[in-house]
Amino acid sequence: MDRQQIFDTGLNGLIKQGHRAMTGAPKYCVYRTPTGAKCFLGHSIPDNEYDPEFEREIPHLYSPLKAIFGAEDQADIDFLREAQSRLHDSLPDVDFTQHLLTRAKTFAKQYNLEFNPNAQ
């Protein structure tokens, strides 16, 4: 998967979903919740490749996730970390979609990505 595909898949998945994938108390991000919600990066993990063990790992340290996301170097890892943080973890629950779109537009510009929500 290239950066544009990861961005489009995560963005459009979260727009459709309408909220972050959080669980537990206190709340923390997961790739997939028990109810099927997915985080920004979780939307790019194919169902047949998802493993609940991923929940204990982060992409820059865990080889299966690095392979799924095509992370080949530190720049790719930084992109994944930044995308997850800015386009999921730090977003507020109130007006989630509006905040997501605002941040996604800025993120796309920073990483030279096309910003076309729902263009898939």
C-alpha positions in Angstrom: 0.0 0.0 0.0 1.3 3.4 -0.8 0.8 6.6 1.2 -2.1 7.8 -0.9 -3.9 4.5 -0.5 -3.4 4.5 3.3 -4.6 8.1 3.5 -7.7 7.5 1.3 -8.6 4.3 3.0 -8.2 5.6 6.5 -9.9 9.0 5.8 -12.9 7.5 4.0 -13.3 4.7 6.5 -13.4 7.2 9.4 -15.8 9.5 7.5 -18.2 6.6 7.1 -17.7 5.3 10.6 -18.1 8.8 12.2 -16.0 8.2 15.3 -12.7 7.0 16.6 -11.9 3.3 17.5 -11.5 3.5 21.2 -12.0 1.0 24.0 -11.3 0.5 27.7 -11.2 2.8 30.7 -9.4 5.0 30.3 -10.1 5.0 26.6 -7.3 4.0 24.3 -7.0 3.5 20.6 -7.2 0.0 19.0 -7.0 -1.1 15.4 -10.4 -2.7 15.8 -12.9 -2.5 18.6 -15.1 -5.5 19.7 -18.0 -3.8 17.8 -16.0 -3.6 14.6 -14.9 0.1 14.6 -11.5 0.7 13.2 -8.8 3.3 13.8 -7.2 5.4 11.0 -4.6 2.7 10.2 -7.0 -0.1 11.1 -9.0 0.6 8.0 -6.0 -0.3 5.9 -5.5 -3.8 7.5 -7.3 -6.4 5.3 -9.8 -8.5 7.3 -8.0 -11.7 6.3 -4.6 -10.3 7.6 -5.9 -8.8 10.8 -4.7 -10.5 14.0 -5.8 -9.6 17.5 -2.1 -9.7 18.4 -1.7 -6.4 16.4 -3.5 -4.6 19.3 -0.3 -5.0 21.4 1.9 -3.6 18.7 2.7 -0.5 16.8 3.6 -0.5 13.1 7.2 0.8 13.4 8.1 -2.1 15.7 6.1 -5.1 14.4 7.2 -6.7 11.1 3.7 -8.0 10.0 2.3 -4.5 10.3 5.3 -3.0 8.6 4.7 -5.3 5.7 0.9 -4.5 5.5 1.6 -0.8 5.4 4.7 -1.1 3.1 6.9 0.7 5.7 10.4 0.5 4.2 12.2 3.3 6.0 12.0 5.8 8.8 10.2 8.3 6.6 7.4 5.7 6.1 7.2 4.9 9.8 7.0 8.6 10.6 4.2 9.0 8.1 2.2 6.2 9.7 2.8 7.5 13.2 1.9 11.0 12.2 -1.3 9.9 10.3 -2.5 7.9 13.2 -1.8 10.6 15.8 -3.2 13.6 13.8 -6.1 11.9 12.0 -7.4 9.7 14.8 -5.9 9.7 18.3 -5.9 13.4 19.0 -9.3 14.2 17.4 -12.1 15.2 19.7 -15.3 13.2 19.9 -17.5 16.3 19.4 -17.8 17.3 15.7 -15.4 14.4 14.9 -15.9 14.4 11.1 -15.5 18.2 10.7 -12.2 18.1 12.7 -11.1 15.1 10.8 -11.6 16.8 7.4 -9.9 20.0 8.5 -6.8 18.1 9.7 -6.8 15.7 6.8 -6.7 18.6 4.3 -3.6 20.0 6.1 -2.0 16.6 6.4 -2.5 15.9 2.7 -0.8 19.2 1.8 2.1 18.4 4.1 2.6 15.0 2.5 1.8 16.0 -1.1 -1.3 13.8 -1.1 -4.5 14.4 -3.0 -7.4 15.4 -0.8 -10.5 13.8 -2.2 -12.8 12.5 0.5 -15.0 9.7 -0.6 -13.3 9.5 -4.0 -12.7 5.7 -3.7 
